[in-house]
């Protein structure tokens, strides 16, 4: 059984949180600019798997273990952040698989697997995401009811909400990308995307 009162309160609460620009939303915006919405969906799938993993593990208590052994987070954070910064620098220099190159039409060379991994790592390597989940989810779980259906319902709401806003951010990025391409200012587009990517990488590593 589910506590419908708690669920009705959780939906607007998480919608507000999800709509706020964050690490994953910025990544969706960046990839929307350079790769388009369809390609960005692959990053979204990885991010959603990561968010679901964090949500489930946080509720059942693994998060407390992770927080007691921060070295696990540090390794993941720094490796993931360094990779995103590397991609951002490549984009700034109009090089690499993710940079816009209208002449050679090579804007989609990055593989689906790489995008999914990028989304997954960004989601699970964010300590703020863990801390937020640990603090947010428990108050919306009724201890008098079965845990499994409540957790399933909360995770479903989280994933649907995240997907909606990731799509909106990616669509906005794609619109911005088209606007800049129409003015033939491809270098500016690459530098904008690269700056955003470096920002996400620094956010991940230093957050």
C-alpha positions as CSV (number, residue, x, y, z in Angstrom):
1,X,0.0,0.0,0.0
2,X,1.0,3.6,-0.5
3,X,0.6,6.7,1.5
4,X,-1.1,8.9,-1.1
5,X,-0.8,12.0,1.1
6,X,3.0,11.8,1.3
7,X,3.2,11.0,-2.5
8,X,1.1,14.1,-3.3
9,X,3.5,16.2,-1.3
10,X,6.6,14.6,-2.8
11,X,5.7,15.3,-6.4
12,X,5.7,19.1,-6.3
13,X,8.7,19.0,-3.9
14,X,10.9,17.0,-6.3
15,X,9.6,18.9,-9.4
16,X,10.9,22.1,-7.8
17,X,14.3,20.5,-7.0
18,X,14.6,18.8,-10.4
19,X,13.8,22.0,-12.3
20,X,16.7,23.8,-10.6
21,X,19.8,23.9,-12.8
22,X,22.3,21.3,-11.6
23,X,25.1,19.2,-12.8
24,X,23.1,16.7,-14.8
25,X,20.8,19.5,-16.2
26,X,23.8,21.5,-17.3
27,X,25.3,18.4,-19.0
28,X,22.0,17.9,-20.9
29,X,22.0,21.5,-22.0
30,X,25.6,21.2,-23.2
31,X,25.0,17.9,-25.1
32,X,21.8,19.3,-26.5
33,X,23.8,22.2,-28.1
34,X,26.5,20.0,-29.6
35,X,24.9,16.6,-30.3
36,X,21.1,17.3,-30.4
37,X,18.3,15.9,-28.3
38,X,18.2,12.4,-29.8
39,X,21.9,11.7,-29.1
40,X,21.5,13.3,-25.7
41,X,18.9,10.7,-24.8
42,X,21.7,8.2,-24.4
43,X,23.3,10.3,-21.7
44,X,19.9,10.6,-20.1
45,X,19.4,6.8,-19.8
46,X,22.8,6.5,-18.0
47,X,21.9,9.4,-15.7
48,X,18.5,8.0,-14.9
49,X,20.1,4.6,-14.0
50,X,22.5,6.5,-11.8
51,X,19.8,8.5,-10.1
52,X,17.7,5.3,-9.5
53,X,20.8,3.6,-8.1
54,X,21.5,6.5,-5.7
55,X,17.9,6.7,-4.6
56,X,17.6,3.0,-3.8
57,X,20.9,2.7,-2.1
58,X,20.4,5.9,-0.1
59,X,17.1,4.7,1.3
60,X,18.4,1.3,2.3
61,X,21.4,2.7,4.1
62,X,24.4,2.2,1.8
63,X,24.8,6.0,1.5
64,X,25.9,6.1,5.2
65,X,28.6,3.6,4.5
66,X,29.8,5.6,1.4
67,X,29.8,8.8,3.4
68,X,32.0,7.1,6.1
69,X,34.5,6.1,3.4
70,X,34.9,9.3,1.3
71,X,37.9,7.9,-0.6
72,X,35.4,6.0,-2.7
73,X,33.7,9.3,-3.7
74,X,37.0,11.1,-4.2
75,X,38.3,8.7,-6.7
76,X,35.0,8.6,-8.7
77,X,34.6,12.4,-8.4
78,X,38.1,13.3,-9.6
79,X,38.2,10.8,-12.5
80,X,34.8,11.8,-13.7
81,X,35.5,15.5,-13.3
82,X,38.8,15.2,-15.1
83,X,37.2,13.4,-18.0
84,X,34.5,16.1,-18.4
85,X,37.1,18.8,-18.2
86,X,39.1,17.1,-20.9
87,X,36.1,16.9,-23.1
88,X,35.4,20.6,-22.5
89,X,38.9,21.7,-23.4
90,X,38.7,19.6,-26.6
91,X,35.4,21.3,-27.5
92,X,36.8,24.7,-26.7
93,X,39.6,24.0,-29.2
94,X,37.1,22.7,-31.7
95,X,38.6,19.3,-31.5
96,X,37.5,15.8,-30.4
97,X,34.3,13.8,-31.1
98,X,31.9,16.3,-29.5
99,X,33.0,19.5,-31.1
100,X,30.8,21.0,-33.9
101,X,32.4,20.7,-37.3
102,X,29.9,21.6,-40.0
103,X,32.3,20.9,-42.8
104,X,33.0,17.3,-42.0
105,X,29.7,16.5,-40.4
106,X,31.4,14.7,-37.5
107,X,29.3,15.9,-34.6
108,X,28.0,12.5,-33.6
109,X,31.1,10.3,-33.4
110,X,30.9,9.8,-29.7
111,X,29.3,6.4,-29.0
112,X,26.1,5.7,-27.2
113,X,28.0,3.7,-24.6
114,X,30.3,6.6,-23.8
115,X,27.3,8.9,-23.4
116,X,25.5,6.5,-21.1
117,X,28.6,6.0,-19.0
118,X,29.1,9.8,-18.8
119,X,25.5,10.2,-17.6
120,X,25.8,7.4,-15.1
121,X,29.1,8.6,-13.6
122,X,27.9,12.1,-13.3
123,X,24.8,11.0,-11.4
124,X,26.5,8.6,-8.9
125,X,29.7,10.6,-8.4
126,X,27.8,13.7,-7.1
127,X,28.0,13.7,-3.2
128,X,25.4,16.4,-3.1
129,X,23.0,14.0,-4.9
130,X,23.6,11.4,-2.2
131,X,23.2,13.9,0.6
132,X,20.1,15.3,-0.9
133,X,18.5,11.9,-1.4
134,X,19.4,10.8,2.1
135,X,17.7,13.9,3.5
136,X,14.7,14.1,1.2
137,X,13.4,10.6,0.7
138,X,13.0,9.2,4.3
139,X,10.5,11.9,5.4
140,X,8.2,10.8,2.5
141,X,8.3,7.1,3.6
142,X,5.6,5.8,6.0
143,X,7.3,3.3,8.4
144,X,4.0,1.7,9.0
145,X,3.7,0.6,5.4
146,X,5.7,-1.8,3.3
147,X,9.0,-0.3,2.1
148,X,9.2,-1.8,-1.4
149,X,6.1,-0.3,-3.0
150,X,6.8,3.1,-1.4
151,X,10.4,3.1,-2.7
152,X,9.3,2.0,-6.1
153,X,6.7,4.8,-6.3
154,X,9.2,7.5,-5.2
155,X,11.9,6.3,-7.6
156,X,9.3,6.2,-10.5
157,X,8.3,9.8,-9.7
158,X,12.0,10.8,-9.5
159,X,12.9,9.2,-12.9
160,X,9.8,10.6,-14.7
161,X,10.5,14.1,-13.4
162,X,14.2,13.9,-14.1
163,X,13.5,12.7,-17.7
164,X,11.1,15.5,-18.4
165,X,13.4,18.3,-17.2
166,X,16.5,16.7,-18.8
167,X,14.6,16.7,-22.1
168,X,13.6,20.3,-21.6
169,X,17.2,21.4,-21.0
170,X,18.5,19.4,-23.9
171,X,15.8,20.9,-26.2
172,X,16.8,24.3,-25.0
173,X,20.4,23.5,-25.8
174,X,19.5,22.3,-29.3
175,X,17.6,25.5,-30.0
176,X,20.5,27.6,-28.9
177,X,22.8,25.5,-31.0
178,X,20.7,26.0,-34.1
179,X,20.6,29.8,-33.5
180,X,24.3,30.0,-33.3
181,X,24.8,27.7,-36.3
182,X,22.5,29.9,-38.3
183,X,24.9,32.8,-37.8
184,X,27.8,30.5,-38.8
185,X,29.5,31.2,-35.5
186,X,30.6,27.6,-34.9
187,X,33.7,28.5,-32.9
188,X,31.6,30.5,-30.5
189,X,29.3,27.4,-30.2
190,X,32.2,25.1,-29.4
191,X,33.6,27.5,-26.9
192,X,30.2,27.9,-25.2
193,X,29.7,24.2,-25.0
194,X,33.3,23.6,-23.9
195,X,33.0,26.2,-21.1
196,X,29.8,24.5,-19.9
197,X,31.4,21.1,-20.0
198,X,34.5,22.3,-18.1
199,X,32.2,23.9,-15.5
200,X,30.3,20.6,-15.0
201,X,33.7,18.8,-14.6
202,X,34.9,21.3,-12.0
203,X,31.5,21.1,-10.3
204,X,31.8,17.4,-10.1
205,X,35.4,17.3,-8.9
206,X,35.3,20.1,-6.4
207,X,31.6,20.0,-5.3
